Amino acid sequence: MDDREILQRIHDLVAQERSVRADEGRPDADREADHQELQRIEQTLDQCWDLLRQRRARREFGEDADGAEVRPEGVVEGYQQ
């Protein structure tokens, strides 16, 4: 995935997140399913942002951006902000 594709994926995930959050208020909403979906979206977003940061850092230091890899959720979720 190149930077443009990663950014598009981030945009799509943010749209999904907004949609799920909007649906949470419905009386017939499955709150547990919505919560799980939001967690999945947030984890995937974190991985996408991490991949984009890796690519930019590799490029900045003269390395091949395509050498960046998606890291496991547990690794990405453990980062301090």
N, C-alpha and C positions, 0 to 999 in steps of 0.2 A: 504494500500500500504506500502510495506517495503522500506527501503532506496534504495535497488538495483532497485526496480521498479520505484521509483521516479527519480533516476538518468537516467534510460533508457528513461523515459518520457521526461526528460529535453533534452537528446540527440536527441530524435525524433523531439521535437519542434524546436531545433536549426537547424536541417536539413530542416524542413519545412520553417523556416524563411529564410534560405539561398536560398532555391528554389524560394520563392516568390520574394525576392530581386533580384535574377538573372532574373526573368521574367519581372520585372518592366521596363527594358530597351527595351523590344519588342515594335515595332511600334503599334501592335494591342492590347497592354496591357490595361486592365481596371484599370486605376490608382486608382479610388475610391474603387473598390473591393479589390485591392491589399493593399491599405492603411488600410481598415477595417480588412482584414485578418491579417496584421502585428500587428495591435493593439490587436486583439484577442490572437494571439500567445504570444505577449509580456506580456499581463496580465496573461495568463496561466503560462508562465515561472516564473513570479514573485510569483504566488501562489505556484508553485512547490518548488522553492527555499525557500520560507517561511516555507512550510511544512517540508522540510528537516532540516532547522535550528531549528524548534520547536522540531523535533524528537531528534536531537543531543543534544539540551539543556536539554530535559527531561531525556535522558539517562545519561548525565553528572551529573545531580543532583539526580540520583537514582530513577527517576520516570519511569513509563511505556511509552515507545516511542509511542506505539499504541494509547495513549490517545491524541496525537496531531491531530488536525483537520484542514482541508482546511478553511482558512479564506476568507471572501468575498473580491472581487476585490477592493472595495472602501477602505477597511481597509488596505490591502496590498499596494495599490497604494499610500496611504497617508504617508507611512513610509519615514523618512529622511535617506538618505544614509550616 
